[in-house]
Amino acid sequence: MTDSKKAVMTACWDCDFRRDLGDSFLGVCVWFEAHGKGPNKGIPPTLVEKGCKHWKRKQR
């Protein structure tokens, strides 16, 4: 699998922890609140396409 294909598969858009909350087009990450690590956080533009270590496949 190429790096670009992997990046698309793990992008925040495809993550179960991404929600459309607040005023952000990019949404927020709810992983932090779900795991007792603080409030939800806005997803920065630098991460939205590549995702992070907490990425989880979106439940359809």
C-alpha positions in Angstrom: 0.0 0.0 0.0 1.4 3.4 -0.9 1.8 6.2 1.7 -0.8 8.4 0.0 -3.3 5.5 0.0 -2.7 4.9 3.7 -3.0 8.7 4.5 -6.5 8.7 2.8 -7.6 5.7 4.8 -6.5 7.2 8.1 -7.6 10.8 7.5 -9.8 12.4 10.2 -12.7 12.4 7.7 -12.9 8.6 8.0 -12.3 8.5 11.8 -15.0 7.4 14.3 -13.9 10.1 16.7 -14.5 13.0 14.4 -17.8 14.9 14.9 -19.3 18.0 13.2 -19.6 20.0 16.4 -19.3 23.7 16.8 -18.3 26.2 14.1 -15.4 24.3 12.7 -15.6 23.0 9.1 -13.0 20.4 10.0 -15.0 19.2 13.0 -13.7 18.1 16.4 -12.0 15.1 17.8 -14.0 13.5 20.6 -11.4 10.9 21.6 -10.1 13.1 24.5 -13.5 13.4 26.2 -14.4 9.8 25.4 -11.2 8.6 27.2 -11.3 11.1 30.1 -8.4 13.1 28.8 -10.1 16.5 28.8 -12.6 18.3 26.5 -13.1 17.7 22.8 -10.5 19.4 20.6 -10.8 21.1 17.2 -9.0 19.2 14.4 -6.2 21.3 13.0 -5.8 21.7 9.3 -2.4 20.1 9.4 -3.9 16.8 10.8 -7.2 16.5 9.0 -5.8 14.7 5.9 -3.2 12.5 7.6 -5.0 11.6 10.9 -3.3 10.7 14.2 -2.4 7.8 16.4 -5.9 7.6 17.9 -7.6 7.0 14.5 -10.4 4.4 14.5 -12.4 3.3 11.4 -15.7 5.0 11.3 -18.7 2.8 12.1 -21.1 2.8 9.2 
